[in-house]
Amino acid sequence: MAGPAAVRRQGRCCGALLVLPAVLVSWAACQAPPVPAAQPPPDGAELRVERRFVPESCPRAVRPGDFVRYHYLGSFPDGTRFDSSYDRGSTFNVFVGKGQLIAGMDQALVGMCVNERRFVQIPPKLAYGSEGVSGVIPPNAVLHFDVLLIDLWNLEDEVQVQTYFKPEKCPRTVQVSDFVRYHYNGTFLDGTLFDSSHNRMRTYDTYVGIGWLIPGMDQGLLGMCVGEKRIITIPPFLAYGEEGDGKEIPGQASLVFDVVLLDLHNPKDGIAIENQQVPESCERRSQAGDFLRYHYNGTLLDGTLFDSSYSRNRTYDTYVGQGYVIAGMDEGLLGVCTGEKRRIIIPPHLGYGEEGRGKIPGSAVLVFDIHVVDFHNPSDSVSITVNYKPSNCTVLSKKGDYLKYHYNASLLDGTLLDSTHSLGKTYNIVLGSGQVVVGMDMGLQDMCVGERRTVVIPPHLGYGEDGVGPTVIKRTIQK
């Protein structure tokens, strides 16, 4: 990648040389007044600057002391070309106002904006005078330059950060040693694209502030929120310096990164739990070894949905605390109540790690919004709560008795499964003959006529893992 990947050494400031050794280039500046255009006398005795194109946006203009990169065509008044940076395939790079250029060019570049194009006519007294340059510039020659400014910066520049979108909620920002995933477009100061993570359809993933990035990007990412979008402008001495990256980025190039942050975590992070809804009554909380049924929506930290049990119309059913699910979920499902809703935020080292899985990219923080439907333990027995018992309770039900009773059957979260009341007739069985599930046989033992009780049946004493699945059934019975 030609983007923010490695640190380059800062060094010398000049790039390709003009064919004329005395003609050198300029450096960036802010809001300097432009050189006024003047009508040259017929003999070309004065400097003339014509602004042929000026961009709408010009946040900064060349000042003396700035370093500039520009392209040019040099010709004589009759149109004969004597030099061109385009022919060499590289910009001309130089300080402005420090005597590295002929006097006329030093003056003509001041006030210029990036992407501005100027036509410059330089008289001999501000160029090579009566001596010229042997074999190249004749004595007393008027020189014409067609100049396009590509880049400018100053040694006093710092990283510039412009945030153009920030989410309303920002619970956490990027700090030194955090690991981030972000998308970016990388351009030069003139808008030319040199690299883009979007084109590769893959985020750039890295640690921040520990030297894995060019210094300017290390600085520019600090303080960002997930979902934030910012433009980070980096001078070359905080980027790839005088040598560039040896590929797409030339020496002494200012870089502009349009960044959107998708994810961040720290290797020291544990899971985070946000309780969204906790039932008023919670007789029991989940423990290691319990079997849970829950619904969930799984998203990345930026809100991208990667999975949902709701879309399958089926709960996710698993043991907790025994390694059946990722470590962060194993931990996050402990201590929940039936009916509870909570958000579990899981860092990648407790999720799917650097490799990811399926729709989950590597090093991704996961967010699970869960709703616990029910849970039980394989050692659970039938739970019986007597709601009403007649005072004259002398005859109790036993194995072999013929029973007639009403019931409402529901899941542990209150979802109604069945009701004899809606059918308008009782349910009739011989107790202990295998006509109902084992848990119901147990729950109907020792009842009086007229008694009401609530029977909670764990799946292994109900319908098991087949049929209706591992479901805890709750029945309210009236004999």
VMD Tcl script that draws the C-alpha trace (Angstrom):
set ca {
  {0.00 0.00 0.00}
  {1.25 3.48 -0.78}
  {-0.71 4.94 2.10}
  {0.05 5.33 5.81}
  {2.07 2.19 6.30}
  {5.66 2.92 7.11}
  {7.94 5.62 8.40}
  {10.35 7.29 6.01}
  {13.45 9.33 6.88}
  {13.30 13.11 6.42}
  {16.03 14.53 4.21}
  {16.92 17.03 1.49}
  {14.30 19.27 -0.09}
  {14.93 19.42 -3.86}
  {13.63 16.97 -6.44}
  {14.26 17.06 -10.20}
  {16.34 19.98 -11.48}
  {15.28 22.45 -14.10}
  {17.32 22.29 -17.24}
  {18.55 25.70 -16.11}
  {20.56 25.27 -12.94}
  {19.57 28.70 -11.64}
  {15.83 28.18 -12.08}
  {14.54 26.49 -8.92}
  {11.15 26.10 -7.18}
  {9.00 27.39 -4.28}
  {7.34 26.47 -1.02}
  {3.75 26.67 0.50}
  {2.20 29.79 2.01}
  {-1.09 31.08 3.32}
  {-3.20 33.95 2.01}
  {-0.30 35.86 0.44}
  {-1.44 38.58 -2.01}
  {-1.17 37.43 -5.65}
  {1.35 39.03 -7.97}
  {-0.64 41.62 -9.95}
  {-0.87 40.96 -13.66}
  {0.83 43.67 -15.70}
  {0.80 44.43 -19.38}
  {4.39 44.03 -20.56}
  {5.92 46.62 -22.79}
  {6.69 45.45 -26.34}
  {10.29 44.67 -25.51}
  {9.34 42.36 -22.59}
  {11.34 44.48 -20.17}
  {9.14 43.77 -17.14}
  {7.87 40.69 -15.32}
  {4.40 39.65 -16.44}
  {2.15 37.17 -14.57}
  {-1.12 35.98 -16.07}
  {-3.40 33.79 -13.89}
  {-4.86 31.41 -16.47}
  {-6.72 29.19 -13.98}
  {-7.50 29.80 -10.31}
  {-9.30 27.07 -8.29}
  {-12.48 28.02 -6.40}
  {-10.97 26.89 -3.12}
  {-7.60 28.29 -2.15}
  {-7.07 27.80 1.60}
  {-3.40 28.62 1.26}
  {-1.12 30.47 -1.17}
  {2.65 30.51 -1.67}
  {4.74 32.76 0.56}
  {8.51 33.33 0.56}
  {10.11 30.50 2.53}
  {7.62 27.88 1.35}
  {8.57 24.69 -0.44}
  {6.71 23.99 -3.67}
  {6.32 21.26 -6.26}
  {5.22 22.39 -9.72}
  {5.20 21.45 -13.37}
  {6.28 23.89 -16.07}
  {6.91 24.39 -19.79}
  {9.71 26.83 -20.64}
  {9.78 28.50 -24.07}
  {11.07 31.55 -25.95}
  {8.73 34.25 -27.28}
  {8.63 32.54 -30.69}
  {7.27 29.36 -29.06}
  {10.49 27.35 -29.18}
  {10.63 25.09 -26.10}
  {13.87 25.00 -24.15}
  {12.80 22.94 -21.10}
  {9.89 20.98 -19.57}
  {9.34 19.17 -16.26}
  {6.69 17.04 -18.01}
  {9.37 15.57 -20.28}
  {11.24 14.35 -17.18}
  {8.08 12.92 -15.62}
  {8.59 14.66 -12.28}
  {7.75 17.98 -10.70}
  {10.31 20.66 -9.97}
  {10.79 20.92 -6.19}
  {12.33 23.96 -4.50}
  {12.15 26.65 -1.81}
  {10.70 30.00 -2.83}
  {12.37 33.31 -1.94}
  {15.69 31.80 -0.91}
  {17.70 32.49 -4.08}
  {17.30 28.98 -5.46}
  {15.39 30.30 -8.48}
  {15.99 33.03 -11.01}
  {14.61 36.25 -9.56}
  {11.62 36.42 -11.91}
  {10.40 32.93 -10.97}
  {10.96 33.62 -7.27}
  {8.56 36.57 -7.62}
  {6.06 34.92 -9.95}
  {5.32 31.95 -7.69}
  {4.35 34.06 -4.67}
  {0.58 34.08 -4.05}
  {-0.05 30.97 -6.15}
  {-2.64 28.34 -5.07}
  {-2.40 24.57 -5.49}
  {-3.89 23.66 -8.90}
  {-3.46 27.25 -10.10}
  {-1.98 27.72 -13.59}
  {0.03 30.81 -14.46}
  {1.70 32.13 -17.58}
  {4.89 33.96 -16.62}
  {6.97 36.22 -18.86}
  {10.40 36.96 -17.36}
  {12.69 39.70 -18.74}
  {16.44 39.03 -19.08}
  {17.33 41.20 -16.08}
  {15.26 38.81 -13.88}
  {16.49 35.68 -15.69}
  {19.93 35.04 -17.25}
  {20.75 38.56 -18.35}
  {23.30 39.43 -20.99}
  {25.25 36.21 -20.50}
  {22.50 33.60 -20.96}
  {23.33 29.91 -20.62}
  {25.73 28.52 -23.16}
  {24.00 26.34 -25.75}
  {20.59 26.71 -24.03}
  {19.60 30.35 -23.32}
  {20.90 33.09 -25.61}
  {21.99 36.41 -24.12}
  {19.23 38.92 -23.26}
  {16.53 36.28 -23.75}
  {12.92 36.83 -22.62}
  {11.62 33.58 -21.08}
  {8.04 32.27 -21.00}
  {6.91 29.72 -18.39}
  {3.58 27.90 -18.26}
  {3.41 26.88 -14.55}
  {1.02 24.50 -12.71}
  {1.38 24.36 -8.91}
  {1.00 20.82 -7.48}
  {2.01 21.10 -3.82}
  {3.20 23.50 -1.16}
  {4.24 23.28 2.46}
  {6.41 24.90 5.09}
  {8.83 23.52 7.65}
  {6.66 25.03 10.38}
  {3.58 23.05 9.24}
  {1.84 20.57 11.51}
  {-0.74 17.87 10.82}
  {-4.09 19.46 9.96}
  {-7.31 17.70 11.00}
  {-10.73 18.65 9.67}
  {-13.68 16.68 11.06}
  {-16.67 16.84 8.72}
  {-18.86 14.24 10.43}
  {-19.02 13.17 14.05}
  {-21.67 10.83 15.51}
  {-23.87 12.12 18.32}
  {-22.71 9.35 20.65}
  {-19.00 8.93 21.16}
  {-18.37 6.73 24.20}
  {-14.72 6.24 23.34}
  {-12.02 7.86 21.19}
  {-8.75 6.60 19.72}
  {-5.82 6.66 22.16}
  {-2.19 5.65 21.89}
  {-1.80 1.84 21.64}
  {-5.38 1.31 20.42}
  {-5.98 -0.96 17.44}
  {-8.16 0.59 14.73}
  {-9.86 -0.41 11.49}
  {-10.57 2.40 9.03}
  {-11.24 3.16 5.39}
  {-9.44 5.95 3.58}
  {-8.84 7.68 0.29}
  {-5.30 9.01 -0.04}
  {-4.66 11.95 -2.37}
  {-1.98 14.51 -3.03}
  {-2.64 18.15 -2.29}
  {-3.87 18.69 -5.87}
  {-6.52 15.96 -5.43}
  {-4.76 13.19 -7.36}
  {-5.68 9.79 -5.86}
  {-2.71 7.59 -5.04}
  {-4.37 4.91 -2.89}
  {-7.73 3.83 -1.47}
  {-8.78 1.09 0.92}
  {-12.28 1.33 -0.59}
  {-10.89 0.10 -3.92}
  {-9.46 -2.96 -2.16}
  {-12.78 -3.44 -0.28}
  {-10.81 -3.97 2.91}
  {-10.14 -1.74 5.89}
  {-6.67 -0.70 6.92}
  {-6.01 -2.29 10.32}
  {-3.22 -1.12 12.59}
  {-2.08 0.03 16.01}
  {-1.97 3.78 16.62}
  {0.83 5.76 18.24}
  {3.47 3.04 18.40}
  {5.28 3.70 15.11}
  {3.36 1.39 12.79}
  {2.17 4.40 10.78}
  {3.81 7.49 9.34}
  {4.04 10.09 12.14}
  {1.36 12.34 10.65}
  {-1.22 9.57 10.51}
  {-0.32 8.46 14.04}
  {-1.20 11.99 15.15}
  {-4.21 12.48 12.89}
  {-6.13 9.41 14.09}
  {-5.95 10.28 17.79}
  {-9.24 11.37 19.32}
  {-11.45 9.87 16.59}
  {-14.82 8.28 17.37}
  {-16.18 5.21 15.60}
  {-18.18 6.55 12.66}
  {-16.28 9.84 12.58}
  {-15.07 11.18 9.23}
  {-12.14 13.52 9.00}
  {-9.60 14.86 6.52}
  {-6.00 14.58 7.67}
  {-3.42 16.69 5.81}
  {0.18 15.69 6.41}
  {3.33 17.59 5.36}
  {6.04 15.42 3.77}
  {8.43 15.56 6.72}
  {5.71 13.76 8.74}
  {4.98 11.39 5.86}
  {7.44 9.88 3.36}
  {9.95 12.73 3.21}
  {12.27 13.54 0.36}
  {12.41 9.99 -1.02}
  {8.69 9.17 -1.14}
  {7.66 5.54 -0.82}
  {9.45 4.41 -3.96}
  {6.14 3.69 -5.67}
  {3.12 5.96 -5.97}
  {4.23 8.73 -3.63}
  {6.99 11.04 -4.92}
  {9.50 12.78 -2.71}
  {8.49 15.88 -0.78}
  {4.76 15.22 -1.29}
  {2.06 16.49 1.08}
  {-0.58 13.81 1.68}
  {-4.32 14.15 2.28}
  {-6.27 11.25 3.82}
  {-10.07 11.19 3.91}
  {-10.68 8.76 6.77}
  {-13.75 7.06 8.26}
  {-13.16 5.09 11.47}
  {-15.03 1.78 11.66}
  {-13.65 0.07 14.73}
  {-11.32 0.49 17.68}
  {-10.27 -1.52 20.68}
  {-7.34 -2.00 22.97}
  {-5.61 -5.36 23.52}
  {-6.24 -4.90 27.25}
  {-10.01 -4.62 26.77}
  {-12.43 -7.09 28.33}
  {-16.06 -7.44 27.38}
  {-18.46 -4.58 28.10}
  {-22.06 -5.22 29.18}
  {-24.89 -2.71 28.90}
  {-28.14 -3.78 30.57}
  {-31.07 -2.71 28.43}
  {-33.98 -4.42 30.18}
  {-33.93 -6.47 33.39}
  {-37.17 -8.10 34.66}
  {-38.43 -6.94 38.04}
  {-38.64 -10.55 39.18}
  {-35.52 -12.64 38.65}
  {-35.65 -15.84 40.67}
  {-32.53 -17.23 39.11}
  {-29.51 -16.03 37.11}
  {-27.55 -18.10 34.63}
  {-24.41 -19.91 35.72}
  {-21.68 -21.89 34.00}
  {-23.12 -25.19 32.83}
  {-26.61 -23.83 32.16}
  {-28.28 -24.31 28.80}
  {-29.60 -21.04 27.34}
  {-32.00 -20.15 24.57}
  {-31.65 -16.57 23.37}
  {-32.27 -14.32 20.40}
  {-29.62 -11.90 19.17}
  {-28.64 -9.32 16.59}
  {-24.90 -9.31 15.89}
  {-23.33 -6.14 14.48}
  {-19.89 -4.66 14.01}
  {-18.98 -1.58 16.01}
  {-20.11 0.71 13.18}
  {-23.59 -0.87 13.20}
  {-23.14 -3.23 10.23}
  {-25.33 -6.31 10.79}
  {-23.53 -9.62 10.26}
  {-26.01 -12.10 11.79}
  {-29.39 -12.37 13.50}
  {-31.30 -15.23 15.07}
  {-34.51 -13.30 14.41}
  {-33.97 -13.60 10.66}
  {-33.93 -17.40 11.09}
  {-36.98 -17.24 13.40}
  {-35.19 -19.52 15.83}
  {-33.33 -18.97 19.07}
  {-29.66 -19.74 19.46}
  {-29.38 -22.61 21.96}
  {-26.18 -23.45 23.78}
  {-24.42 -24.27 27.03}
  {-22.62 -21.35 28.64}
  {-19.32 -21.23 30.45}
  {-18.11 -24.42 28.79}
  {-16.47 -23.18 25.56}
  {-19.38 -23.84 23.21}
  {-19.41 -20.17 22.14}
  {-16.69 -17.53 21.70}
  {-15.01 -16.55 24.96}
  {-16.62 -13.12 25.14}
  {-20.12 -14.52 24.70}
  {-19.43 -17.29 27.21}
  {-18.64 -14.59 29.74}
  {-21.38 -12.18 28.68}
  {-24.19 -14.73 29.06}
  {-23.42 -15.42 32.71}
  {-25.64 -13.80 35.32}
  {-28.62 -13.15 33.05}
  {-32.30 -13.52 33.96}
  {-35.00 -15.05 31.79}
  {-36.48 -12.19 29.78}
  {-33.43 -9.97 30.21}
  {-32.10 -7.88 27.33}
  {-28.50 -6.80 27.32}
  {-25.81 -5.60 24.95}
  {-22.49 -7.45 24.99}
  {-19.49 -5.75 23.35}
  {-16.68 -8.20 22.62}
  {-13.12 -7.24 21.58}
  {-11.60 -9.36 18.81}
  {-9.23 -11.30 21.06}
  {-12.35 -12.62 22.83}
  {-14.26 -12.97 19.55}
  {-12.96 -14.16 16.19}
  {-9.44 -12.72 16.43}
  {-7.26 -11.51 13.58}
  {-8.69 -13.97 11.07}
  {-12.40 -13.21 11.49}
  {-15.06 -15.57 10.24}
  {-17.60 -15.42 7.44}
  {-19.01 -11.90 7.32}
  {-16.91 -10.91 10.32}
  {-13.61 -9.30 9.26}
  {-10.38 -9.87 11.12}
  {-9.73 -7.86 14.29}
  {-13.39 -6.80 14.53}
  {-15.14 -5.72 17.71}
  {-18.53 -7.49 17.95}
  {-21.75 -6.13 19.42}
  {-24.50 -8.56 20.40}
  {-27.93 -7.35 21.45}
  {-29.40 -10.41 23.17}
  {-32.78 -11.36 24.60}
  {-32.75 -14.37 26.94}
  {-35.81 -16.56 26.29}
  {-35.12 -19.28 28.84}
  {-32.41 -21.36 30.49}
  {-32.09 -24.46 32.59}
  {-29.48 -26.80 33.96}
  {-29.30 -30.50 33.02}
  {-29.50 -31.29 36.73}
  {-32.80 -29.38 37.13}
  {-35.94 -31.19 38.20}
  {-39.57 -30.14 37.90}
  {-40.39 -27.00 39.85}
  {-43.85 -26.90 41.46}
  {-45.50 -23.82 42.93}
  {-48.93 -24.25 44.55}
  {-51.08 -21.22 43.76}
  {-54.28 -22.42 45.47}
  {-55.18 -25.44 47.58}
  {-58.67 -26.20 48.95}
  {-59.02 -26.47 52.73}
  {-60.61 -29.94 52.51}
  {-57.70 -31.53 50.65}
  {-57.79 -35.18 51.74}
  {-57.64 -37.18 48.51}
  {-54.42 -36.74 46.47}
  {-53.74 -37.85 42.93}
  {-51.51 -40.87 42.43}
  {-50.24 -43.12 39.67}
  {-53.09 -44.92 37.87}
  {-55.71 -42.25 38.67}
  {-57.83 -40.86 35.87}
  {-57.43 -37.08 35.83}
  {-59.38 -34.28 34.15}
  {-57.71 -30.87 34.27}
  {-57.39 -27.49 32.59}
  {-54.07 -25.87 31.79}
  {-52.35 -22.91 30.15}
  {-48.98 -23.89 28.66}
  {-46.32 -21.26 27.92}
  {-42.62 -20.90 27.43}
  {-40.55 -19.54 30.26}
  {-40.66 -16.04 28.74}
  {-44.47 -16.09 28.80}
  {-45.10 -17.05 25.16}
  {-48.40 -18.99 25.12}
  {-48.16 -22.45 23.57}
  {-51.53 -24.02 24.26}
  {-54.63 -23.76 26.48}
  {-57.52 -26.12 27.19}
  {-59.63 -23.10 28.13}
  {-59.56 -21.93 24.53}
  {-60.81 -25.39 23.45}
  {-63.60 -25.39 26.04}
  {-62.82 -28.87 27.37}
  {-60.53 -30.52 29.87}
  {-57.45 -32.58 29.15}
  {-57.99 -36.19 30.32}
  {-55.24 -38.72 31.12}
  {-54.35 -41.71 33.26}
  {-51.56 -40.50 35.57}
  {-48.26 -42.34 35.20}
  {-49.25 -44.13 32.00}
  {-46.97 -42.16 29.68}
  {-49.76 -40.10 28.11}
  {-47.95 -36.84 28.96}
  {-44.28 -35.87 29.20}
  {-42.40 -37.09 32.26}
  {-42.32 -33.65 33.84}
  {-46.09 -33.30 33.63}
  {-46.58 -36.75 35.16}
  {-44.42 -35.56 38.05}
  {-46.18 -32.21 38.29}
  {-49.65 -33.78 38.53}
  {-48.76 -36.04 41.44}
  {-50.35 -35.40 44.86}
  {-52.91 -32.80 43.71}
  {-56.35 -32.20 45.23}
  {-59.45 -31.60 43.21}
  {-59.71 -27.82 42.79}
  {-56.00 -27.23 43.41}
  {-54.04 -24.87 41.17}
  {-50.32 -25.04 40.67}
  {-47.59 -23.84 38.35}
  {-45.30 -26.57 37.03}
  {-42.00 -25.61 35.37}
  {-40.59 -28.47 33.30}
  {-36.99 -28.49 32.02}
  {-36.49 -29.76 28.45}
  {-35.00 -33.12 29.42}
  {-38.25 -33.86 31.27}
  {-40.35 -32.26 28.52}
  {-39.81 -32.47 24.76}
  {-36.02 -32.62 24.74}
  {-33.85 -31.45 21.89}
  {-36.08 -32.92 19.20}
  {-39.51 -31.81 18.19}
  {-40.12 -28.50 19.90}
  {-36.43 -28.28 20.78}
  {-34.77 -27.74 24.15}
  {-37.59 -25.68 25.61}
  {-38.51 -25.06 29.22}
  {-42.31 -25.41 29.47}
  {-44.34 -23.70 32.13}
  {-47.86 -24.98 32.80}
  {-50.48 -23.56 35.10}
  {-52.81 -26.41 36.05}
  {-56.26 -26.53 37.53}
  {-57.34 -30.04 38.45}
}
mol new
graphics top color blue
foreach p $ca { graphics top sphere $p radius 0.5 }
foreach p [lrange $ca 0 end-1] q [lrange $ca 1 end] { graphics top cylinder $p $q radius 0.2 }
display resetview
